[in-house]
Amino acid sequence: QVHLVESGGGLVQPGGSLRLSCAASGGIFSIYAVGWYRQAPGKQRELVATMSGDGRTNYADSVKGRFTISRDNVKKMVHLQMNGLKPEDTAVYYCWRYSDVWGQGTQVTVSS
């Protein structure tokens, strides 16, 4: 059974940067797609970025050019580098592994 644990969330000012990390334990990691989703208060969970097992990426339009997803299959890690953060990026960010494996989430708050 795969477990995902996120880290790296916090409070940052608009325009700032954060790097989220997700550590996977157990199960198979390298061949599966992984990604990040987020959920803001009162809103549905939405896709932020995904990366397939062979490295293809997909980003939400709202984060293209600002966020970068990466993975380390040896360490079983997924990262999300977030630059140029905006208040509307405030949400709980969840790590995901295909097909239905989720972390517990980490809070990102963008505020001055």
SVG drawing of the C-alpha trace seen along z (x, -y; Angstrom):
<svg xmlns="http://www.w3.org/2000/svg" viewBox="-18 -43 35 45">
<polyline fill="none" stroke="black" stroke-width="0.4" points="0.0,0.0 1.3,-3.4 1.4,-6.3 2.0,-9.9 3.2,-12.6 3.4,-16.3 5.6,-19.0 6.7,-22.5 3.5,-24.5 3.2,-27.7 2.5,-31.5 4.1,-33.5 3.7,-37.0 2.3,-37.7 5.0,-37.2 6.9,-34.8 7.9,-31.2 7.4,-27.9 8.5,-24.4 6.2,-21.5 7.5,-18.0 5.7,-14.7 7.4,-11.5 6.0,-8.2 6.4,-5.0 5.4,-1.5 4.0,-0.3 5.2,-1.0 6.0,-4.6 8.1,-5.1 5.6,-3.8 2.6,-5.7 1.5,-9.3 1.8,-11.6 0.7,-15.1 -0.6,-17.9 -4.2,-19.1 -5.6,-21.8 -8.7,-22.8 -9.6,-26.3 -12.3,-26.9 -15.8,-26.4 -14.4,-25.2 -13.9,-21.8 -10.6,-20.1 -8.8,-21.0 -5.8,-19.8 -2.6,-21.8 0.0,-19.7 0.6,-16.1 3.6,-14.2 3.3,-10.8 5.7,-7.9 7.6,-8.9 7.9,-12.5 5.1,-14.2 3.6,-17.1 0.2,-18.8 -0.6,-22.1 -3.7,-24.0 -3.8,-27.2 -3.8,-29.3 -0.4,-28.1 1.4,-27.7 4.7,-29.5 4.7,-29.9 4.7,-26.3 7.0,-23.4 6.4,-19.8 9.3,-17.3 9.8,-13.8 12.7,-11.7 11.9,-8.0 14.9,-6.8 13.9,-8.7 10.1,-8.3 9.6,-12.1 7.4,-14.6 8.0,-18.3 6.1,-21.4 8.1,-24.6 5.7,-27.5 6.9,-31.0 5.1,-34.2 2.4,-33.1 -0.9,-35.0 -3.6,-35.2 -5.8,-33.0 -3.2,-30.2 -4.2,-29.9 -5.5,-26.3 -4.7,-23.0 -2.4,-21.2 -2.7,-17.4 -0.1,-15.0 -1.6,-12.3 -0.5,-9.1 -2.5,-7.3 -5.1,-6.1 -6.6,-7.1 -3.8,-7.6 -3.8,-10.9 -1.7,-12.6 -3.2,-14.4 -2.6,-17.8 -0.5,-20.8 -1.8,-24.4 -0.5,-27.2 -1.5,-30.7 -0.6,-33.7 -1.2,-36.9 0.5,-40.2"/>
</svg>
